[in-house]
Amino acid sequence: MNDIRQLSINKLLLDLENPRFPSEVNNQRAAINLMLKLQEEKIIRLAKDISINGIDPSENLIVYESPDEPGFYIVAEGNRRTTALKLIAQPDLSENNRIRKIFAQIKEKTIISLSKVSSVIVKDESYVHWVNLKHTGDNKGVGRERWTTPEADRYRAKHGKISYQSQLYAFMMSQEDEYKEIIQNKKFVYATNLSRLFGDKKTMSRFGLTSLDGSLYCSIPYITFIENFKKILNVMTDINLERKKPDFSVNRIYTTEDREVFLNELEIIENPELLPNAWRLNDPDAKEKATKSNTNENKKDEIEKDEIEKDEIEKDEIEKDETKKTENGSQEKKEDESVTNSDENIINKNKPIPKTNRNILIPSTLKLNFDGNIKCSKIFNELKTKMTHDTTAFSISVMLRVFLDLSLTEFIERKKIIFKDHPKFPGLHDKVVMCSDYLRTAKLLTQTQCSSIGAFSKAKLNANGTIQQYVHNQHMIPSRDIVNTEWDNFQPLLEAIWSPKTQR
């Protein structure tokens, strides 16, 4: 039968063959420093928690007697805890001066005894089974099964702590009128995505959110929060009819940079104007209180505004008298100064310029109608949600050209557009010109857009252009900013090609 004893920290030895170690170690100090190298911040946080709360009473170490050093025990399970305990006891075990100072501070603040730890001493290799169950998943229910996010949130709520994502999700569900269509697809609003996005301090700042005693408070106007949050939820729940699920994936918001680009695409501004009084998200009367609490603060501004308006009215009266004297000669703005090319306002003129440092090629807000073209739809989805510049830069650059070529060819065949130099076979740039001319005539692209697309195409799609070189030159290394810019310049053409208006 196994013994349970309180063993001195000094009698415990780290397992030099710990599976966490990617390389061999020959002594205890090397093992401690390798563990630090692998999990520095985690070990520090673990040590801080142990110094405050002690060792988890539900988790004994599993040890066995060292065959080489009688009276000493090798730790089969609990090497991270043992590392933290040894460093609290002897900070000088670390080879890193900064870490030594951190553990010296932890040791100084520790007021509970950590000299001994409860350990199960096994006399055979039965520990192998238990260690395996702890570290290899749930093993179909035999091992330890992690709580799901909702389960963890319910536990926290029971003890008075509700996660950010749960508060945001609850807010969404409370706004039935505002988020009716979104709630219908609520299963696609994943808690992990909300947690990743709003766990970022920069996102919290853009939404005017702060946490007080575990509750989220908002300092931007209620309606502004509603609209900004709706922008995010719309993207997360925007169903691709062919795939029957949203195009959105965690790749859109995976890194801090990704999240910044994503929020910029949705025009959720940095440094918003904040209200003098914040309102609580999980307050059922939040809307009423948010409006009421800030009304008095705004009264002074309204009075000052009334005074300014009175002054402006008086000033206008004076100016009107002056204007009458020169009424006939004041029409300096001629009709020819107005916009004569009405097609300049046809599509996308006021769209914000996307950020070229985004980690995914296609902006998250872009939707195209492929009308059953499975291949182009699949490529578009992979470029928009799965392929990142960090991991698949070369593939993205090649697939940009492939998607462009397939889109142009499909449109030419669908609309039966004839190449002017027929029977010569058109090149990729020729196809761009053919499609642009057709779409300009159909009033789906402006003359200015066509000129810009044509000039860009001529430079990028000739034999020496980068888009051709991505495929044909083994030495051509794609740059994120350049590849994204290439997409952005062709995007108006691709939007027009895959517009519902061209599917008729």
N, C-alpha and C positions, 0 to 999 in steps of 0.2 A: 504493500500500500504506500502511496506517495505521502511524504511529510510536508507540512506547511510550517515554515519557520520565519522568524524575523531575522534576516541576514544583514550583516554590516555591508555598507556600500563598498568598503575597501576589500571585501571578500568576493565581489562580483567581477567577472571578466567578460568583456564584449566578445561575441562570436566573431573570430577573425575570418570565418567563411560565410559571413552574413550575405544572403542573396542580394541585399541592397548594394553591396560593394562590386563595382565593375572591374576592379583590379585587386590583386593580392596585397595583403598587409602582413607585417611580420611581428608587430607588437601592439600593445594596448594603446599607447599614445598615438600611433599612426592610425589605428582604427577610429579613435575619437575624432581626430582631425579630418579623416576622410568622411566620417558621418557629418561633420560640420560643413565640409565642402559641398556635400550632396544636398543637405537640408538646413543650411545656416539659419534662415529666418524662422523656419518651423521649429527647430530645436530651441531657439531663443524664446519663441512664444510658449512652447511647452514648458520650458524652465520657469518662465514667469508665472504661468498658471500653477505649476507645482509649488512654487514658493508661497503662493497665496492660499491655495486650496488643499495642498498636500497631494499624496498619491491616490489615484482612483481606487477606492476600497473594493470595487467590484472586479478589479483586474489584478490578480497576482502575477508576478513574474514567473516564468517557467524556466527552471535551471537544472543543470546536472553537474555532478562533481567532476572537476578537471582531472583527467587521467595523468597529467604531467605535474600538477601542483596540488597535492592533497590539502584539503581545507579551503580550497578556492572553488568557485562555481562558475561555469560557463552559462551565459544567458541565451537560452534557446528562443525565448519570446519576451520582448521588452527591451531591446537594445537601444531604442531611441530614448526611452525613459531613463535607462541606466546612463546613457551619455549625458543627459541633462543633469541628473543627480551628481555625477562625478564632477562636472564642470561647476556646479554650484558649490560643491565642497572644495574644489581646487581649480579656480579660474586659470591658473598658470599652465594647466594641461593644454590649453589652446596655443597654437603657434602664431595666432593672429593677435596683434596688440589691441586692436579695436574690440575684438570679441572678448579678450581678457578683461577689458575695462567694463564691458556690458555685464559679464558674469560676476565681476567683483561687486557691482552695484546691486545685482540680484541677491547675492549672498548677504550683503549688508542689510538689505530690507527683509530678508527671510526671518520670521520669528517662530516658525514651527520646526520641530525636530525632523530632520531628513537623514539621520545617520543610519537608519535601518529601514528595510523595505520587506513587506510580506512576500514570500516566495514559495512556490511549490517545487520541491526537490523530487525529480523523477529518477528512478533507478534503472530504467531501460530506455528504449527508443520510442516509447509510446507517445512522447511529446510531438513526434513528427506529424501524427494525425491531427492534433489540435492546432499546431502552427499552420498546417496546410489549410484547415478550415477558416482560420482567421484572415488569411491573406489571398485567397483564391476565389473570392466571390461568394454568392449565396449557395452554390453547389446544390441547386434545386431544393432549397429550403433547409438543408442540413447545416450549412454554414451561416455566417452572420449576414442578414439581409438589411441593407440600408433603407432608411425611410425614404419615401418619395418626397418631393418638395411639399405637396399639400399635407402629407402626414407630419412632416417636420414643422410646418406652419401651425397645424392644429395643436401640436405639443407646446410650441412657444406661446400661442394664444391662451392656452390653458394656464400658463404661468405668467400671463400679462405682457408677453412680448410678441408682437406681430411684425412679420418681415415687410420690407418695403414693397415687394412684389405683390404680397397679399393685400396690402392697403390699396395699391393701385388697381388691382383686379376688382376688389370690392367697390372702389369708386366707379369703375367702368360699369359694373353690374347695377349700380344704383341710378345710373343715368339712362333709363330705358328710352326716353324720348330722343336724347341726343345720339345714342349709340345703338339704335334699334338693329340696323343691318349688321353691325359689328358683333353684337351679342348673339346673333344667329350663327355666327361662325366662331364663337368664343373658344372652341376646342383648339383653335390654331393660335390663340394668345398664350404662348408657353411661359410659365413662371420663370424658367431659366433665362429666357430672352429678356423679360422685364428686369430680372435681377441683374443681368450683365449690363444692360443699358443704363438703368437708374442707380446701379452701384457705382457709377462713374460720377465723381464730384462735378465735372464740367456739365454733364447732363442735368444734374440736380440744380446747378446754378442757372442754367437756361430756363428751367421750369420754376425758378424761385422757390425751390424746396429746401427745407431744413428739417432736422429731426429733434424732437424734444420729448424726453421720457419715452422714446420708442415710437411716438406718433409723428406722422408727416404733416408739416405745416407749409402752406403755400403763400407766397407774398406777391404773386402777380394776379391781375384781375381774374375772377372766376371764369368769365367767358373766354378769356385768352387761354387759360389752362385747358378748358374743355376743347377748344379748337386745336391747340398744339398736340394734346394727347390723342385727339382724333386722327391727326395726320399720321402718327406712328401706328395706331391701331389699324387704320385703313390699309397701310402697307403690309402689316403682319397678316391681315385677313383677306387680302385681295386674291380671290380664287382664280387660278389659271384653269379655264374651262376644259382644256385638253388634259391637263394633269389631275384635275379635280382636287387640287390643293394649292396653297399660295406659293408664289415664286420666292418669297422671302425666306432667308435662312440666316443662321447665326453668323455666317461669314460676313454679312453686312455690318455687323457691330462687334466683331471679334476683338479688335484692338482699340486702344484709345483713339488712334488716328482714324480707324474705320468709323467709330461712333461720331467723331467730329465731322467727318465728311457726310455721314448719313444725316445728321441734324442740319447741316448746311443745305443739303439737297432739299430738305423739307422746309427750308426757310424758317427754322426755329432759331431765333436770334440770340447772340451772346449779350450779356449785360442788359437784361430787360429792365424797364422801369418798375421799381418795387412799390407796393402799397405800404402805407404806414402801419397797417395792422394785418397780420397774417391770419389765415383761416385754416382749420384742420380738415384734412381730407376725409377722415372717417366720422365726421360730424354729420348726422342726418340733416341738420339745418344749416349746412355749410353755405349754401347759396344765399340764403336769407341773411345770415350773419356776415358773410363776406361783403354783401352790399351795404348792410346797415352800419357795420363797424367802420366803414370808410367814408360814409356819407358826411358826417360832421367834419371830418378832416378836409373834405372837398368844398365845404360851404364858403370858406374864406377865399379859395381860388375862384369860386363862381362869382362872388361879390366883386373881386378885383377884375374879373373878366367883363362883368357888366359895365364897370366904370370905363374900361378900355373901349368897349363897344360904343358907349355914348360919345367918347372923344372921336372915335372913327366916324360916327354918323355926322357929327358937326363938321369934321374935316371933309367928308364926302360932299356935303352941301356946298361948301366953299369951292371945291374943285369942279362941281357941276356948273356953277356960274361961270367959271373960267372956261370950261369946255364949250359952252354955248357960243362963245365968241369965235371959236375956230372950228365949229362943227363940220363945216363943209370941207375944211382942209385937213381934217384929222384922220382921214381914211388912208393911212400909209401902208397898212397891211393889205396887199393885193391878193386876189383870189389865186394868182399863180404861185403865192408863197405857201398855200395850203398843200397838203399831200395830194398830188394828182394821181399817183399810182395807188389806187385803192387796194390792190392785191398785196401791198407791203404789209398789211395788217392781217393777212389771211391765216397764217399758222405760226404759232410759237414765238412771235416777235418779242414778247415780254418775259419769256422764260429766263430764270436766273442762269448765269454761266456756271456750269458744274465745275467742281474742284478737280484739278488734274492729279492730285496726290491720292485719290481714292484707291483702295486696294483691290477693288473689283472693277472690271472694265465698264460695265453698263450701269448707269445711275439707277437707283432703286425705284424711282418714281416712274420710270419709263414702261409703258405698256404697248405692245404691238399685237395686231390681229392677224394671225397666220392662216386662218380659214382652212384648217385641215392639213397644212403643209407640215408634216410631222418632223422632217429632218431639220428644217430651219427653226422650228419651234424648240426642238431639243437642244440645238446648238445655242440658241438664244438663252434658254434657261440655264444651261451649264455656264455660259459666260457671265450671266447675271447673278447666279447664286452659289456656284460650286467652285469656280476657278479663281484663285487669288494671285496677284502679282508676286506675293511672297513665296508661293510654292510652285506656280505653273506659269511663270512669265513667258517662256518660250512657246508654250502651247497656246496661250492667249494671243500672242502676236500672230501666229500662223492661222488660228481660227478666226481672227478678225478678217483676214483676207478671204478665207473660205466662206464666211458668212456673207460678206459683201458680194462676192462673186455669185453665190447661189441666189441671193436676193435679186440682184440685177437680172440674172438669166431667167429666173422664174417670172419676173415682171415683164420682160421683153416677150417671152413666149405667151404669157397670159394675154397681153394687149396686142400681140401680133405686130410689134414695132419693127419696121424694116430699116436695116442699116443703109445709110445713104451711099456707101461705097460697095454695095452688094454687087457681085457675090463674094467680095473679100470678107474674111471672117473677122468680126470686131474684137479688138483687145479689151482689157478691163476698163481702161480709160474711155474707150469708145462707148462701152456699155453705160458708163456713168453719164456721158453726154446725151446718149439716146434717151435714157430714162428721165434725165433732168428736163430736156426739151419737152418731152411728152407731159410731164407733170406741171411745167410752167404754162403750157397751153391749156391744161385742164384746171388752171388756177389753184393748184395744190402746192406750188412753190412760187416764190416771187422771183422776179428778174435778178434782184440783188443776191438772193440765196443761190440761184443757179450760177451766177458769175463766181461767187465764192467757192461753191462746190467744184466747179469746173477748174478753177485755178489751182485749188488744193489737190484735186485728182491728178491733174497734169504733172504736178511735182512729185506726188507720192506713188503714182501707179505706172510711171515710166520704168524702163528696164533698171535704172539705177536708184529708183525711189525706195524708201525704207520698207514700204509694205510688200514690195516684190522681193526685196533683199531678205526679209524675214524667212521666206521660203527657200530661196535659191542660194543664199550666201551663208556658208557655215560659220563665218567669222562675225556675223551681224548679231550683236547682243541687244535685245530690246530694253528700252528704258520706260519705266512706269508712266512718267509724265508725258512722254512722246506718244506712246501707244494710246493712252487715254485721250490725248488731244486729237489723234487721228480718228478715233471713234467719234468724238464730239463734233468734228467737222463734217463727218458723213451722216451723223444722226438725223438731221432734217430730211435728207434724201431717203433714208431707211424708214423714217416715220411715215413719209408720204407713200412709199412703196407698200408698206404694210398697214395703211390706213383703211378703215372700213369703207371709205368712199371709193377706194380703188378696187375693192373686191366685187363691186357691182358689175 
